Amino acid sequence: PEDLHKATGIVAENEIKARYAGHEVLLVEDEPINQEVSLGLLEEVGLQVDLATDGIEAVDLVVTRSYSLVLMDMLMPRMGGIEATQAIRKSHTAEALPIIAMTANAFADDRRQCQEAGMNDFIAKPVNPDVMYATLLRWLARREV
């Protein structure tokens, strides 16, 4: 695939498996069913996944580990995605660590809030695997440039 930024579904899935298997990602999600679905999709393409159940855990993990990217739920107990992203951005630039919002609230205002907090992109819930893989590939590929 010449243009990975426009890769779709199966192409993106195969590219992640081929080029990024073993990369570490952080999944920040408090809801057990969403954890299970997202973990399954990420592990399916060979990514190594750490799980944080709220923003406080996420901030602690990002400080101690080196992730290729972070998938951040928006609404969580203790600390939500916006606050966690703002805390992470104090030590990691947007170029250094892509943070992708995962939320059921796909309205323009929510997207704007995510961007203002320092998030790089957005995946709507319920997660569509093709969209998730295309988004992951876009940000994993950018880190190599």
C-alpha positions as CSV (number, residue, x, y, z in Angstrom):
1,P,0.0,0.0,0.0
2,E,1.6,3.2,-1.2
3,D,-0.4,5.6,1.0
4,L,-0.8,4.2,4.6
5,H,-2.7,7.3,5.6
6,K,-5.6,6.2,3.6
7,A,-5.4,2.5,4.3
8,T,-8.7,0.7,5.0
9,G,-9.8,-2.3,7.0
10,I,-8.0,-5.4,6.0
11,V,-5.0,-3.5,4.5
12,A,-4.5,-1.6,7.7
13,E,-4.9,-4.7,9.8
14,N,-2.3,-6.5,7.8
15,E,0.1,-3.6,7.8
16,I,-0.1,-3.3,11.6
17,K,0.6,-7.0,11.9
18,A,3.6,-6.8,9.5
19,R,5.2,-3.6,10.7
20,Y,4.1,-2.9,14.3
21,A,3.6,-6.3,16.0
22,G,5.2,-6.1,19.4
23,H,4.8,-2.3,19.8
24,E,3.4,-1.3,23.2
25,V,0.2,0.6,23.4
26,L,-1.8,1.8,26.4
27,L,-5.5,1.2,26.5
28,V,-7.3,3.4,29.1
29,E,-10.8,2.1,29.6
30,D,-12.9,1.5,32.7
31,E,-15.8,-0.5,31.2
32,P,-15.1,-4.3,31.2
33,I,-16.9,-5.1,27.9
34,N,-15.2,-2.2,26.1
35,Q,-11.9,-3.4,27.6
36,E,-12.5,-6.9,26.3
37,V,-13.4,-5.8,22.8
38,S,-10.6,-3.3,22.4
39,L,-8.0,-5.6,24.0
40,G,-9.1,-8.3,21.5
41,L,-8.7,-6.0,18.5
42,L,-5.3,-4.7,19.6
43,E,-3.9,-8.2,20.5
44,E,-5.3,-9.6,17.2
45,V,-2.8,-7.4,15.3
46,G,0.1,-8.3,17.6
47,L,0.3,-5.2,19.7
48,Q,1.4,-5.4,23.3
49,V,-1.3,-3.8,25.5
50,D,-1.2,-2.4,29.0
51,L,-4.5,-1.6,30.5
52,A,-5.3,1.4,32.8
53,T,-8.8,1.7,34.2
54,D,-8.8,5.4,34.8
55,G,-6.8,8.5,34.0
56,I,-4.7,8.4,37.1
57,E,-3.4,5.0,36.3
58,A,-2.8,6.1,32.7
59,V,-0.7,9.1,33.7
60,D,1.4,6.9,36.1
61,L,2.0,4.3,33.4
62,V,3.0,6.8,30.7
63,V,5.6,8.3,33.0
64,T,7.3,4.9,33.6
65,R,6.8,3.1,30.2
66,S,7.5,3.9,26.6
67,Y,4.3,3.5,24.5
68,S,3.8,3.8,20.7
69,L,0.4,5.3,21.3
70,V,-2.4,5.7,23.9
71,L,-6.1,4.9,23.3
72,M,-8.0,7.1,25.9
73,D,-11.6,6.6,27.0
74,M,-13.2,10.0,27.8
75,L,-15.5,9.2,30.7
76,M,-13.9,7.4,33.6
77,P,-14.0,7.5,37.4
78,R,-11.3,9.4,39.4
79,M,-9.8,11.1,36.3
80,G,-11.3,11.3,32.8
81,G,-9.6,11.3,29.4
82,I,-9.4,15.1,29.0
83,E,-7.7,15.6,32.4
84,A,-5.4,12.6,31.8
85,T,-4.4,13.9,28.4
86,Q,-3.6,17.3,29.8
87,A,-1.4,15.8,32.5
88,I,0.4,13.6,29.9
89,R,0.9,16.5,27.6
90,K,3.0,18.3,30.3
91,S,5.8,15.8,29.6
92,H,5.0,14.3,26.2
93,T,4.4,16.3,23.0
94,A,1.7,15.4,20.6
95,E,4.4,14.3,18.1
96,A,6.1,12.1,20.7
97,L,3.1,10.3,21.9
98,P,-0.1,10.0,19.9
99,I,-3.2,10.0,22.1
100,I,-6.4,8.8,20.5
101,A,-9.8,9.5,22.1
102,M,-12.3,6.7,22.3
103,T,-15.8,7.9,23.1
104,A,-19.5,7.4,22.4
105,N,-19.9,11.2,22.2
106,A,-18.9,11.8,18.6
107,F,-20.2,15.4,18.4
108,A,-18.2,18.3,17.0
109,D,-18.0,19.9,20.5
110,D,-16.5,16.7,22.0
111,R,-14.0,16.4,19.1
112,R,-13.0,20.1,19.8
113,Q,-12.5,19.4,23.5
114,C,-10.4,16.4,22.7
115,Q,-8.2,18.4,20.3
116,E,-7.8,21.3,22.8
117,A,-6.7,18.8,25.5
118,G,-3.9,17.6,23.2
119,M,-5.5,14.5,21.7
120,N,-4.4,13.6,18.2
121,D,-7.4,11.7,16.9
122,F,-10.8,10.2,17.7
123,I,-12.4,6.8,17.5
124,A,-16.2,6.6,18.0
125,K,-17.7,3.8,20.2
126,P,-18.9,1.3,19.6
127,V,-15.6,0.6,18.0
128,N,-15.6,-0.3,14.3
129,P,-12.5,-2.6,13.8
130,D,-11.8,-1.2,10.3
131,V,-11.9,2.4,11.6
132,M,-9.8,1.5,14.6
133,Y,-7.1,-0.3,12.5
134,A,-6.9,2.5,10.0
135,T,-6.6,5.1,12.8
136,L,-3.9,3.1,14.6
137,L,-1.9,2.6,11.4
138,R,-2.0,6.3,10.5
139,W,-0.5,7.2,13.9
140,L,2.0,4.4,14.2
141,A,3.3,5.2,10.7
142,R,3.6,8.9,11.6
143,R,5.9,8.0,14.5
144,E,8.4,6.6,12.0
145,V,8.7,9.7,9.9
